[in-house]
């Protein structure tokens, strides 16, 4: 009888080892999934913040372009401001962004003249400014437009 109990106890020890290894593997897999999800959420959050900053940089460029066009004149036949690319001041949260401002003009029915100011802000400008045709996962760009008519 004691021999039978010893034999059974030996077989149970092997079963305990398999169960412990299985639980360790499952817990390690869960930990890896949790770390992966956390990293993904942090990356998405950082890209959201960069997107908001890009929109604010584009808004600053749009306001700059509107002010320049209004100062240049809004009379029939007035020329558009020239295309300009500039970086935002260093030491600010928007210093990583470059802004390209462009102007287009159109004449409508009668004597209506319209000036379309477009500001494009990006965090990784190309050789010609924004937009950058490169393929980078950290690239953020926002474009805003305004139309002045007279």
Phi, psi and omega per residue, in radians:
X1 nan -0.798 3.129
X2 -1.144 -0.594 3.086
X3 -1.088 -0.720 3.120
X4 -1.139 -0.693 3.115
X5 -1.174 -0.693 3.107
X6 -1.121 -0.730 -3.141
X7 -1.102 -0.754 3.123
X8 -1.146 -0.702 3.137
X9 -1.121 -0.664 3.108
X10 -1.113 -0.720 3.117
X11 -1.183 -0.599 3.128
X12 -1.203 -0.576 3.107
X13 -1.077 -0.707 3.102
X14 -1.123 -0.657 3.112
X15 -1.164 -0.679 3.122
X16 -1.113 -0.681 3.137
X17 -1.139 -0.775 3.121
X18 -1.093 -0.744 3.127
X19 -1.114 -0.735 3.138
X20 -1.122 -0.740 3.118
X21 -1.132 -0.733 3.111
X22 -1.059 -0.788 3.134
X23 -1.123 -0.681 3.095
X24 -1.097 -0.745 3.135
X25 -1.121 -0.767 -3.141
X26 -1.117 -0.772 3.130
X27 -1.149 -0.663 3.097
X28 -1.136 -0.710 3.107
X29 -1.125 -0.734 3.098
X30 -1.098 -0.714 3.112
X31 -1.111 -0.723 3.126
X32 -1.120 -0.712 3.117
X33 -1.123 -0.726 -3.141
X34 -1.138 -0.705 3.099
X35 -1.134 -0.727 3.127
X36 -1.094 -0.786 3.133
X37 -1.118 -0.716 3.133
X38 -1.104 -0.762 3.120
X39 -1.093 -0.752 3.127
X40 -1.089 -0.756 -3.132
X41 -1.147 -0.673 3.114
X42 -1.158 -0.689 3.116
X43 -1.129 -0.784 3.119
X44 -1.095 -0.696 3.123
X45 -1.116 -0.758 3.119
X46 -1.110 -0.681 3.114
X47 -1.190 -0.606 3.063
X48 -1.094 -0.761 3.124
X49 -1.112 -0.744 3.113
X50 -1.104 -0.638 3.104
X51 -1.116 -0.721 3.099
X52 -1.148 -0.712 3.103
X53 -1.117 -0.701 3.115
X54 -1.101 -0.687 3.117
X55 -1.135 -0.707 3.107
X56 -1.149 -0.656 3.092
X57 -1.141 -0.723 3.103
X58 -1.133 -0.670 3.110
X59 -1.113 -0.711 3.100
X60 -1.099 -0.743 3.102
X61 -1.139 -0.674 3.120
X62 -1.126 -0.795 3.125
X63 -1.114 -0.662 3.093
X64 -1.100 -0.798 -3.138
X65 -1.136 -0.697 3.102
X66 -1.094 -0.772 3.137
X67 -1.097 -0.721 3.128
X68 -1.125 -0.722 -3.128
X69 -1.211 -0.707 3.106
X70 -1.107 -0.693 3.098
X71 -1.169 -0.580 -3.141
X72 -1.287 -0.397 3.089
X73 2.075 2.535 3.122
X74 -2.143 0.697 3.109
X75 -1.709 2.789 3.135
X76 -0.980 2.289 -3.141
X77 1.521 -0.053 3.124
X78 -1.176 2.421 -3.098
X79 -1.357 2.727 3.058
X80 -1.340 2.683 3.029
X81 -1.185 2.693 3.139
X82 -1.289 2.705 3.092
X83 -1.144 2.348 -3.070
X84 -2.389 2.470 3.014
X85 -2.175 2.298 3.132
X86 -2.553 2.754 3.059
X87 -1.686 2.666 3.121
X88 -1.460 2.788 -3.004
X89 -0.999 2.456 3.100
X90 -1.198 2.735 3.113
X91 1.466 0.138 3.105
X92 -2.032 2.955 3.123
X93 -1.245 -0.248 3.139
X94 -1.766 0.126 -3.061
X95 -1.168 -0.310 3.126
X96 -1.403 -0.065 -3.033
X97 -1.858 2.580 3.031
X98 -2.030 2.533 -3.085
X99 -2.168 2.289 3.031
X100 -1.935 2.217 -3.131
X101 -2.032 2.273 3.132
X102 -2.287 2.749 3.141
X103 -2.308 2.455 3.040
X104 -2.317 2.566 -3.114
X105 -2.111 2.625 3.108
X106 -2.578 2.579 3.056
X107 -1.898 2.350 -3.104
X108 -1.755 -2.822 3.107
X109 -1.153 2.434 -3.133
X110 1.272 -2.278 -3.090
X111 -1.843 0.284 -3.122
X112 -1.266 2.216 3.062
X113 -2.111 2.373 -3.139
X114 -2.185 2.436 3.051
X115 -2.036 2.175 3.119
X116 -1.837 2.034 3.113
X117 -1.741 2.206 3.136
X118 -2.115 2.207 3.090
X119 -2.046 2.208 3.113
X120 -2.095 2.133 3.126
X121 -1.980 2.434 3.096
X122 -2.576 2.777 -3.110
X123 -1.650 -0.136 3.114
X124 -2.444 1.369 -3.071
X125 -1.194 2.607 3.063
X126 -1.465 -2.991 -3.140
X127 -1.065 -0.541 3.140
X128 -1.735 0.251 -3.127
X129 1.644 -2.605 3.138
X130 -1.671 2.560 -0.042
X131 -1.382 2.777 3.124
X132 -1.763 2.203 -3.104
X133 -1.385 -0.061 -3.125
X134 -1.175 2.929 -3.108
X135 -2.058 1.609 -3.119
X136 -2.216 2.293 -3.090
X137 -1.167 -0.301 3.137
X138 -1.656 0.084 -3.091
X139 -1.312 2.304 3.103
X140 -2.261 2.362 -3.136
X141 -2.509 2.474 3.026
X142 -2.385 2.502 -3.136
X143 -2.240 2.286 3.086
X144 -2.197 2.574 3.133
X145 -2.304 2.626 3.015
X146 -2.462 2.594 -3.132
X147 -2.088 2.220 3.019
X148 -1.842 2.294 -3.122
X149 -2.251 2.543 3.079
X150 -2.627 nan nan
